[in-house]
Amino acid sequence: MLGNWQAGRAEQKRAAEAGLEQVSVRGNFLPEHTVFLDNKVRRGRAGYEVVTPLRLSDGEGHVLVNRGWVAAGPTRGALPEVRTPAGVATVEGIVRERLPRVLQAGPEQRGRLRQNLDTKDFAAETGLALRPFVIEQHAGTEDGLLREWPRPEAGAEKNEMYALQWYSLAALSLALLVALSWRKNAK
């Protein structure tokens, strides 16, 4: 039963991965509200993910765009300069329910440098009418940001391995039961 449960979880995760919605939106970035998500590592270097709200051209409010990764500078005292396109920009990417969260000790942060960013809290803080999702940008502007996102799969392989372990344990238990019962009956 535990093996079946893990196999089912793997299938659920694959279905969620397949359901990722690709979008292309147009609007104006609001660089004054850019947030740097701290402690993001790419290619063995520490840096930040850059999140900027986009005012949608269709007048339907704003959406947070996870634009990409930038390396941290030589000191943690100054945030790196990030080019933000002026005027109307086209953003292509996938819809994410939220930004990834990491463990955070202490109260929720404010300002440009943060560990986590919650869409609802940020909307209340800035007064922007934010859509309840985030766009993970995959193509678009020439801003120098790295867009090598971790694979979007949610760990289906891990659940498959757990299922294999449970099935193997069940087979071993059955084999031991038969072997020990046979030895007992042979006497």
C-alpha positions as CSV (number, residue, x, y, z in Angstrom):
1,M,0.0,0.0,0.0
2,L,2.8,2.4,0.8
3,G,4.4,1.7,-2.6
4,N,1.1,2.4,-4.3
5,W,0.8,5.7,-2.4
6,Q,4.3,6.8,-3.4
7,A,3.6,5.8,-7.0
8,G,0.4,7.9,-6.9
9,R,2.3,10.9,-5.5
10,A,4.8,10.7,-8.4
11,E,1.9,10.7,-10.9
12,Q,0.3,13.7,-9.2
13,K,3.6,15.6,-9.4
14,R,4.0,14.7,-13.1
15,A,0.5,15.9,-13.8
16,A,1.1,19.2,-12.1
17,E,4.3,19.7,-14.1
18,A,2.5,19.0,-17.3
19,G,-0.1,21.6,-16.4
20,L,2.3,24.6,-16.3
21,E,0.8,27.4,-18.2
22,Q,3.0,29.4,-20.6
23,V,2.1,33.0,-21.1
24,S,3.2,36.1,-22.9
25,V,2.2,39.5,-21.5
26,R,3.0,43.1,-22.3
27,G,3.4,45.9,-19.9
28,N,5.7,48.4,-18.1
29,F,8.0,47.3,-15.4
30,L,7.9,49.2,-12.1
31,P,11.6,49.3,-11.2
32,E,11.0,51.3,-8.0
33,H,9.3,48.2,-6.5
34,T,12.0,45.7,-7.5
35,V,12.9,43.1,-4.8
36,F,16.0,41.0,-4.5
37,L,15.4,37.5,-3.1
38,D,18.6,36.7,-1.2
39,N,20.6,33.5,-1.0
40,K,20.0,32.1,-4.5
41,V,22.9,30.0,-5.8
42,R,23.6,29.4,-9.5
43,R,26.7,27.8,-11.0
44,G,28.2,27.7,-7.5
45,R,27.9,31.5,-6.9
46,A,25.7,33.3,-4.4
47,G,23.3,35.9,-5.8
48,Y,19.7,37.1,-5.9
49,E,16.6,36.4,-7.9
50,V,15.2,39.7,-9.2
51,V,11.4,40.2,-8.9
52,T,9.8,43.2,-10.4
53,P,6.1,44.1,-10.8
54,L,4.8,44.6,-14.3
55,R,1.8,47.0,-15.0
56,L,-0.2,45.1,-17.6
57,S,-0.9,46.9,-20.8
58,D,-4.5,45.6,-20.9
59,G,-5.3,47.6,-17.8
60,E,-5.9,44.4,-15.8
61,G,-3.7,45.3,-12.9
62,H,-0.1,44.1,-12.2
63,V,1.8,40.9,-12.0
64,L,5.0,40.0,-10.2
65,V,7.7,38.8,-12.6
66,N,10.6,36.7,-11.4
67,R,13.0,38.1,-14.0
68,G,16.1,36.0,-13.3
69,W,19.2,35.7,-11.3
70,V,22.1,38.1,-10.7
71,A,25.4,37.5,-8.9
72,A,26.0,39.2,-5.6
73,G,28.8,41.8,-5.5
74,P,32.1,41.5,-3.7
75,T,30.4,42.8,-0.5
76,R,26.8,42.2,0.8
77,G,26.5,45.9,1.6
78,A,25.4,47.0,-1.9
79,L,22.9,45.4,-4.2
80,P,23.9,44.8,-7.8
81,E,22.7,47.2,-10.6
82,V,20.1,45.6,-12.8
83,R,18.9,46.9,-16.1
84,T,15.2,47.2,-16.3
85,P,13.6,47.9,-19.7
86,A,11.9,51.2,-20.1
87,G,8.6,51.5,-21.9
88,V,6.4,48.5,-22.9
89,A,8.1,45.1,-22.6
90,T,7.0,41.7,-23.6
91,V,7.5,39.0,-20.9
92,E,7.3,35.3,-21.9
93,G,7.4,32.6,-19.2
94,I,5.4,30.2,-17.1
95,V,2.8,30.9,-14.5
96,R,3.7,29.9,-11.0
97,E,1.3,29.8,-8.1
98,R,3.8,31.7,-5.9
99,L,7.5,32.4,-5.5
100,P,9.5,29.6,-3.8
101,R,9.8,30.1,-0.1
102,V,12.8,29.3,2.1
103,L,13.1,29.0,5.8
104,Q,13.2,32.4,7.4
105,A,14.2,33.1,11.0
106,G,12.5,36.2,12.4
107,P,9.7,38.4,11.2
108,E,8.7,39.0,7.5
109,Q,11.2,41.4,5.8
110,R,10.4,44.6,4.0
111,G,12.5,46.7,1.7
112,R,14.4,45.7,-1.5
113,L,16.4,42.7,0.0
114,R,14.3,39.8,1.3
115,Q,14.3,36.1,1.9
116,N,10.7,35.6,0.8
117,L,8.1,37.5,-1.0
118,D,4.4,36.9,-0.5
119,T,2.1,38.3,-3.3
120,K,-0.7,39.3,-1.0
121,D,1.5,41.0,1.6
122,F,3.5,42.8,-1.2
123,A,0.2,44.0,-2.7
124,A,-0.9,45.4,0.6
125,E,2.5,47.0,1.2
126,T,2.8,48.7,-2.2
127,G,-0.9,49.3,-3.0
128,L,-0.6,47.5,-6.3
129,A,-3.4,45.4,-7.7
130,L,-1.4,42.2,-8.0
131,R,-2.7,39.1,-9.8
132,P,-2.6,36.1,-7.5
133,F,0.3,34.4,-9.4
134,V,3.9,35.0,-10.5
135,I,5.4,34.8,-13.9
136,E,8.8,33.0,-14.1
137,Q,10.4,34.8,-17.1
138,H,12.0,32.5,-19.6
139,A,12.6,34.8,-22.6
140,G,12.3,38.5,-23.3
141,T,14.3,41.5,-22.4
142,E,18.1,42.0,-22.7
143,D,18.8,42.7,-19.1
144,G,21.8,40.6,-18.3
145,L,19.9,38.3,-15.9
146,L,20.5,34.5,-15.9
147,R,17.4,32.5,-16.5
148,E,18.6,29.0,-15.9
149,W,15.7,28.0,-13.6
150,P,15.8,24.8,-11.7
151,R,13.8,22.0,-13.4
152,P,10.1,22.6,-12.8
153,E,9.4,19.0,-11.9
154,A,8.4,18.6,-8.3
155,G,10.4,15.5,-7.4
156,A,8.5,12.7,-9.1
157,E,11.7,10.6,-9.3
158,K,12.1,10.7,-5.5
159,N,8.6,9.3,-5.1
160,E,9.3,6.6,-7.6
161,M,12.4,5.6,-5.7
162,Y,10.4,5.5,-2.5
163,A,7.8,3.3,-4.2
164,L,10.5,0.9,-5.4
165,Q,11.9,0.7,-1.8
166,W,8.5,-0.1,-0.4
167,Y,7.8,-2.7,-3.1
168,S,11.2,-4.2,-2.5
169,L,10.6,-4.4,1.3
170,A,7.3,-6.1,0.7
171,A,8.9,-8.6,-1.7
172,L,11.7,-9.3,0.8
173,S,9.1,-9.8,3.6
174,L,7.1,-12.2,1.5
175,A,10.3,-14.1,0.5
176,L,11.4,-14.4,4.1
177,L,8.0,-15.5,5.2
178,V,7.9,-18.3,2.6
179,A,11.5,-19.3,3.4
180,L,11.1,-19.4,7.1
181,S,7.7,-21.2,6.9
182,W,9.3,-23.9,4.5
183,R,12.2,-24.5,6.9
184,K,9.7,-24.9,9.8
185,N,7.6,-27.4,7.9
186,A,10.7,-29.3,6.7
187,K,11.6,-30.3,10.3
